[in-house]
Amino acid sequence: MRMNHPTSPARNLRALVIALSICAAYAALVPYGPSRLIGDGDRLRVAQVKLDLGQIVGAIQRFQIDRKRLPVSLDEIAVAFDFLIPDDPWGNAYVYERVDAEDFDVVCLGADGAAGGEGFAADLNRESIRESALSRARR
């Protein structure tokens, strides 16, 4: 029985395939340029916020249907559904606000982590996400 030696042709071929794969992946990114990829970071974070808010709002609505009331906090959702509430993509906690006994909002404070702001520092909530989706649908 012949054992594969560390310098066997099969091992060398695998190493070559892996190296070529890495080079191909890098070459695929180069036309976009590193600055463009970095510049898209905040846009990608906003897209992640939209996904997170959709999941969190869905969990709150499910809680409201099951329990006939709104949760006191996002922690109550996490416990009720064994659901991990993520931080926003900038590392800040999402803010849950009960408007009244039957209405609520979930807010991401944006890149600056403070209320208000403009551009990527602007607050995002379920209403702003809904308005954004409606304006895209009208186009």
VENLINLIN-V434635 format. One line per field, one symbol per residue. ss: DSSP state (~ for helix, > for strand, _ for the rest). A space follows every 10 residues. Layout:
BEGIN
ss=???
END
This chain:
BEGIN
ss=________~~ ~~~~~~~~~~ ~~~~~~~~~~ ___~~~~~~_ ~~~~~~~~~~ ~~~~~~~~~~ ~~~~~~~___ ___~~~~~~~ ~_____>___ __>_>>>>__ ___>>>>>__ ________~~ ~__>>~~~~~ ~~~~~~~~_
END
